[in-house]
């Protein structure tokens, strides 16, 4: 019988926290015991990680170091091999990963429908892996790889922290064959259940980026000093197109999409006028500055064109525009030193909450359902649906409350962070259990029963 984990909104927060704490403690004990067991056989358990969906967006880049941090913490007796989805992996991203995880191995290549690997290193990694883990993302992007891995190796796979339905649902049948599937918003979980997905274990688990811990303090400090941005004295703001213009991503080689571009142009004022109003109110009524930054490289230009250039002159003088690309580790360090974030993107707010920094999210129908996770972690008051005019009217007051009541805002962020950390600890028990080599089946059944009881 399928075991289902759903964090229902009417569930007692106290009951959830207590249960998650018990599971987290159990995992720590299990980790020590099993580390000794496997050290005795001198065999590291091997997880093959399918991740790295794109490199033009610091949020998508953040997925990989975040899941690696979770595995390091909760399943330390493992070897992890990173198998990037995106064919292009820039040197600076590799350097960031190697700095934080010096033992990390990376393999490139593809797996075809006949089970043949395109590179020798991928073939070796697949042969030696005990488990294939699909990382957080906008969908189960590598569903075919999951299916073929199990078909040709007989070994299991799991899916951790994804959305469902953004790009259609070609993954539906494959998900039912997974050892576990965790969705990063309760709405995705419900959609999958309604579609008939029946994996052995299904539940809600927040996006892995809540575990982000990479850091580049030197670059962050240099940038803040150069722009006279003092700790806690600036608010970060991120614009976004209705549809990311991926035809501007050089390595994707995609054709211009006239329909999506027309929609972007039609909605740019609607989606950014409220942001400009919030920026203006912050600058004119507080001593805070504004840092206009970005997640995706295509947002650099619109930060100037759609936000900075259309602000009143007196407001512009207190705004800084980040006019260059940056990497996740620098961004995290800058967010950590800000007073908060107002964003039309999602993963930068996740990075902020991961470090106890307040973050307000604006979203719309063209985005995946990941933004709705703000409701799942107690941050409904910081989520604004820009397809709902009534909600848009509440944006400026919410921003002002965030900056004028910093202690309360940070307490709210800290509460969400605590909830997320406990949920990640609880769901990582299943990752640990399912990824074990086959000989540990008895322990797997024990862990699954704990989840079923919850």
C-alpha positions in Angstrom: 0.0 0.0 0.0 1.4 3.4 -1.0 2.5 5.5 2.0 1.6 9.1 1.7 3.1 12.1 3.5 1.1 15.3 3.2 1.7 18.3 5.4 -2.0 19.3 5.6 -2.6 22.9 6.6 -4.9 22.0 9.4 -2.3 19.7 11.0 -1.0 21.0 14.3 2.3 22.8 13.9 3.4 21.7 17.3 2.6 18.0 16.5 4.6 18.3 13.3 7.6 19.8 14.9 7.7 17.2 17.7 7.4 14.3 15.2 10.1 15.8 12.9 12.4 16.2 15.9 12.0 12.5 16.8 12.7 11.4 13.2 15.7 13.6 13.0 17.2 12.1 16.2 16.5 8.6 14.9 18.4 9.5 11.7 21.5 10.6 13.6 21.6 7.3 15.5 21.0 5.3 12.3 23.8 7.2 10.5 26.3 6.4 13.2 25.4 2.7 13.3 25.4 2.3 9.5 28.6 4.2 9.1 30.3 1.7 11.4 28.7 -1.2 9.5 29.9 0.0 6.2 33.3 1.0 7.4 33.7 -2.6 8.6 33.3 -3.8 5.0 35.4 -0.9 3.7 32.6 0.0 1.2 31.2 3.5 0.8 27.6 3.6 -0.4 27.4 5.3 -3.8 24.7 7.8 -4.8 24.6 9.0 -8.4 23.1 12.5 -8.3 21.1 13.8 -11.4 21.1 17.6 -11.0 22.3 20.8 -12.6 19.3 21.7 -14.7 20.9 25.0 -16.1 23.7 27.4 -15.3 22.2 30.7 -16.3 20.3 31.1 -13.0 22.0 31.1 -9.6 18.9 29.5 -8.1 19.2 26.4 -10.3 22.9 26.3 -9.7 22.1 26.3 -6.0 20.3 22.9 -6.2 23.5 20.9 -6.5 25.5 22.2 -3.5 22.4 22.2 -1.4 21.6 18.5 -1.8 25.3 17.7 -1.4 25.2 19.6 2.0 22.1 17.5 3.0 23.8 14.3 2.0 27.0 15.3 3.8 25.0 16.0 7.0 22.5 13.1 7.0 24.2 10.3 5.0 27.9 11.0 5.6 29.0 7.4 4.8 28.4 7.9 1.1 30.3 8.7 -2.1 28.3 11.1 -4.3 28.9 11.4 -8.1 27.3 14.5 -9.7 25.8 13.8 -13.1 24.9 17.2 -14.6 21.8 17.4 -16.8 23.0 20.5 -18.6 25.8 19.8 -21.1 27.6 23.1 -20.2 29.2 23.3 -16.7 31.3 26.5 -16.3 34.6 26.4 -14.6 33.5 28.9 -11.8 30.6 26.6 -10.8 32.9 23.6 -10.7 35.4 25.6 -8.6 32.6 26.6 -6.2 31.5 22.9 -5.8 35.0 21.6 -5.4 35.8 24.3 -2.8 32.9 23.2 -0.7 33.0 19.5 -1.5 36.6 18.6 -2.5 35.9 14.9 -2.9 33.1 15.4 -5.3 33.3 13.5 -8.6 31.6 14.8 -11.7 30.7 12.7 -14.8 29.3 13.9 -18.1 27.3 12.0 -20.6 23.9 10.7 -21.5 22.0 7.4 -21.1 20.0 6.2 -24.1 16.8 4.1 -24.2 18.9 0.9 -24.8 20.8 1.5 -21.5 24.0 2.6 -23.3 26.1 5.4 -21.7 27.7 7.9 -24.1 30.9 8.2 -22.0 33.1 5.6 -20.2 33.0 7.6 -17.0 29.2 7.6 -16.9 29.1 3.9 -17.6 31.4 3.3 -14.7 29.4 5.6 -12.4 26.1 3.9 -13.3 27.6 0.4 -12.8 28.9 1.3 -9.4 26.1 3.4 -8.1 23.8 1.9 -5.4 21.1 4.5 -6.1 20.1 7.3 -8.5 18.8 10.5 -6.9 16.9 13.1 -8.9 17.4 16.5 -7.3 14.9 19.4 -6.8 13.7 21.1 -9.9 10.8 22.5 -11.8 9.7 19.0 -12.7 11.2 15.5 -12.8 13.2 16.6 -15.8 15.4 13.5 -16.0 12.5 11.1 -15.7 13.7 9.0 -18.7 17.1 8.5 -17.0 15.4 7.3 -13.9 13.3 4.8 -15.8 16.3 3.5 -17.8 18.6 3.3 -14.8 16.1 1.0 -13.0 15.3 -1.0 -16.1 18.9 -1.8 -17.0 20.5 -2.0 -13.6 17.7 -3.3 -11.4 18.6 -0.6 -8.8 16.3 2.0 -7.4 15.9 5.7 -7.8 14.2 8.5 -5.8 12.9 12.0 -6.6 13.5 14.7 -4.0 11.8 18.1 -3.9 10.2 18.7 -7.4 7.2 20.4 -8.9 4.7 18.6 -11.0 2.8 19.7 -14.1 4.8 22.7 -15.4 6.0 21.1 -18.6 3.2 18.6 -19.0 3.4 15.3 -17.2 5.5 12.8 -19.2 7.0 11.6 -15.9 3.8 10.3 -14.4 4.3 6.6 -14.9 7.9 6.7 -14.0 7.2 8.5 -10.7 5.0 5.5 -9.6 8.1 3.3 -9.9 10.2 5.4 -7.6 11.3 4.4 -4.1 10.1 7.8 -3.0 8.9 11.0 -4.5 8.9 14.3 -2.6 7.2 17.4 -4.0 8.3 20.9 -3.0 4.8 22.2 -2.6 1.7 20.5 -1.3 -0.2 21.6 -4.4 2.2 19.6 -6.6 1.8 16.6 -4.3 -2.0 16.8 -4.7 -1.8 17.1 -8.5 0.4 14.0 -8.7 -2.0 12.0 -6.5 -5.0 13.2 -8.6 -3.1 12.0 -11.7 -2.7 8.6 -10.2 1.0 8.7 -9.2 1.4 6.0 -6.5 5.1 5.8 -5.5 5.9 3.7 -2.5 6.5 6.9 -0.5 5.1 10.3 -1.5 5.1 13.5 0.5 6.0 17.2 0.8 9.6 18.2 1.3 10.8 21.8 0.7 13.2 22.7 -2.1 16.7 21.6 -1.2 18.0 25.1 -1.7 16.9 25.8 1.9 20.1 23.9 2.8 22.4 26.2 0.8 25.7 26.9 2.6 28.2 27.8 0.0 30.0 31.2 0.6 32.2 33.7 -1.0 32.6 36.3 1.7 35.5 38.0 0.0 33.6 38.9 -3.2 30.5 39.9 -1.2 32.5 42.2 1.1 34.4 43.8 -1.7 31.1 44.5 -3.6 29.3 45.9 -0.5 32.3 48.1 0.4 32.6 49.5 -3.2 29.0 50.4 -3.2 28.8 51.7 0.4 26.2 49.1 1.4 26.2 48.5 5.1 25.0 45.4 6.9 21.3 45.5 7.5 21.0 48.8 5.7 19.8 47.7 2.2 17.0 45.7 0.7 17.5 43.5 -2.3 15.0 43.6 -5.2 14.8 41.1 -8.1 12.7 41.6 -11.3 11.6 38.9 -13.7 10.0 38.4 -17.1 6.6 36.6 -17.2 8.4 34.0 -19.2 12.2 33.6 -19.0 13.5 34.5 -22.4 15.6 31.3 -22.8 16.4 32.3 -26.4 18.9 34.7 -24.8 20.7 31.8 -23.0 23.7 31.3 -25.3 24.2 27.6 -24.5 20.6 26.6 -25.1 20.5 27.6 -28.7 16.7 28.1 -28.7 14.8 30.1 -31.3 13.1 33.4 -30.5 9.6 32.9 -29.1 7.4 35.7 -30.3 4.4 34.6 -28.3 6.3 34.6 -25.0 8.1 37.8 -25.8 4.8 39.5 -26.5 3.4 38.4 -23.1 6.6 39.6 -21.4 6.2 43.0 -23.0 2.5 43.2 -22.2 3.0 42.5 -18.5 6.3 44.2 -17.7 4.6 47.4 -16.3 1.9 45.4 -14.5 4.5 43.3 -12.8 7.1 45.9 -11.9 5.1 49.1 -11.1 4.2 47.7 -7.7 7.9 47.0 -7.1 8.9 50.5 -8.0 6.3 51.8 -5.6 7.7 49.7 -2.8 11.3 50.8 -3.7 10.2 54.5 -3.6 8.4 54.1 -0.3 11.4 52.4 1.3 13.9 55.0 0.1 11.8 58.0 1.0 10.7 56.9 4.4 13.7 55.0 5.8 17.5 55.2 5.8 17.7 52.0 3.7 19.3 51.6 0.3 18.2 49.3 -2.5 20.2 46.7 -4.4 18.7 45.7 -7.7 20.0 42.3 -8.5 19.1 39.1 -10.3 18.8 35.3 -10.4 18.8 34.7 -14.1 21.4 36.4 -16.3 18.5 37.8 -18.5 17.3 39.9 -15.6 20.4 42.1 -15.5 19.2 44.3 -18.2 15.6 44.6 -17.0 16.8 45.5 -13.6 17.9 48.8 -15.1 15.3 49.2 -17.8 12.2 48.2 -15.9 13.2 49.3 -12.4 16.1 51.7 -12.0 15.5 53.9 -15.0 11.8 54.4 -14.2 12.4 55.5 -10.6 12.3 59.2 -9.5 15.7 60.8 -9.5 15.8 61.2 -5.7 15.1 57.5 -5.4 17.6 56.4 -8.0 20.4 58.1 -6.0 19.9 55.5 -3.3 19.8 52.5 -5.6 22.6 50.2 -6.7 22.2 48.1 -9.9 24.2 44.9 -10.1 25.3 45.1 -13.7 27.3 41.9 -13.9 26.8 38.2 -13.4 27.4 36.7 -10.0 27.6 33.2 -8.6 25.4 31.6 -5.9 28.1 31.7 -3.2 28.5 35.5 -3.5 24.8 36.1 -3.7 24.1 34.1 -0.5 26.7 36.2 1.4 25.1 39.4 0.2 21.6 38.3 1.0 22.7 37.3 4.5 23.8 40.9 5.1 20.7 42.6 3.8 17.6 43.8 5.6 15.4 41.6 3.4 14.4 40.7 -0.1 11.5 41.6 -2.5 11.6 39.2 -5.4 9.7 38.2 -8.5 11.9 35.1 -8.5 11.8 32.2 -6.1 15.1 30.7 -5.2 16.7 33.9 -3.8 13.9 34.1 -1.3 14.6 30.5 -0.4 18.3 31.3 0.1 17.3 34.2 2.4 14.9 32.1 4.6 17.7 29.5 4.8 19.7 32.1 6.7 16.9 33.8 8.6 16.5 36.8 6.3 13.0 38.0 5.5 11.8 37.5 1.9 8.7 38.6 0.1 7.7 36.7 -3.1 5.6 37.8 -6.0 4.5 35.1 -8.5 2.2 34.5 -11.4 0.6 31.7 -13.5 3.5 31.3 -15.9 5.8 30.1 -13.0 5.9 26.7 -11.5 4.0 26.0 -8.3 7.1 26.3 -6.2 6.2 29.7 -4.9 3.1 28.2 -3.2 5.5 26.5 -0.8 5.5 29.8 1.1 2.1 28.8 2.3 3.4 25.4 3.3 6.0 26.9 5.6 3.9 29.6 7.3 4.8 32.6 5.1 1.4 33.2 3.4 1.7 36.9 4.4 4.8 37.2 2.3 3.4 35.7 -0.9 1.6 37.8 -3.5 -0.3 36.5 -6.5 0.2 39.0 -9.3 -2.7 37.6 -11.2 -4.9 38.8 -8.3 -5.3 42.6 -8.3 -6.5 42.6 -4.7 -3.3 40.9 -3.5 -1.1 43.3 -5.4 -2.5 46.2 -3.3 -1.1 44.6 -0.2 2.5 44.5 -1.5 3.8 47.9 -0.5 2.3 47.7 3.1 3.9 44.3 3.5 7.3 45.5 2.4 7.1 48.5 4.7 6.1 46.3 7.6 9.1 44.0 6.9 11.6 46.9 6.9 10.0 48.9 9.8 9.6 45.9 12.1 12.9 44.1 11.5 12.8 42.0 14.8 9.4 40.7 14.0 10.3 40.0 10.4 13.4 38.1 11.4 11.5 36.1 13.9 9.0 35.1 11.2 11.8 34.1 8.9 13.5 32.1 11.7 10.2 30.2 12.4 9.9 29.2 8.7 13.6 28.2 8.7 13.1 26.0 11.7 10.1 24.3 10.1 11.9 23.7 6.9 15.0 22.3 8.5 13.0 19.8 10.5 11.1 18.8 7.4 14.3 18.2 5.5 15.7 16.2 8.3 12.6 14.0 8.4 12.5 13.4 4.7 16.2 12.7 4.5 15.6 9.6 6.6 13.8 8.1 3.5 16.7 9.2 1.2 19.1 7.5 3.6 16.9 4.4 3.8 16.2 3.9 0.1 19.7 4.6 -1.0 21.3 1.8 1.0 22.7 -1.1 -0.9 20.2 -4.0 -1.2 21.6 -5.9 1.8 20.0 -3.4 4.2 16.4 -4.2 3.2 15.4 -4.9 6.8 16.4 -1.5 7.9 14.6 0.0 4.9 11.3 -1.6 6.0 11.8 -0.2 9.5 12.3 3.4 8.2 9.3 3.2 5.8 7.1 2.1 8.7 8.2 5.2 10.6 7.1 7.4 7.7 3.8 5.5 7.3 3.1 6.0 11.0 3.6 9.7 10.6 
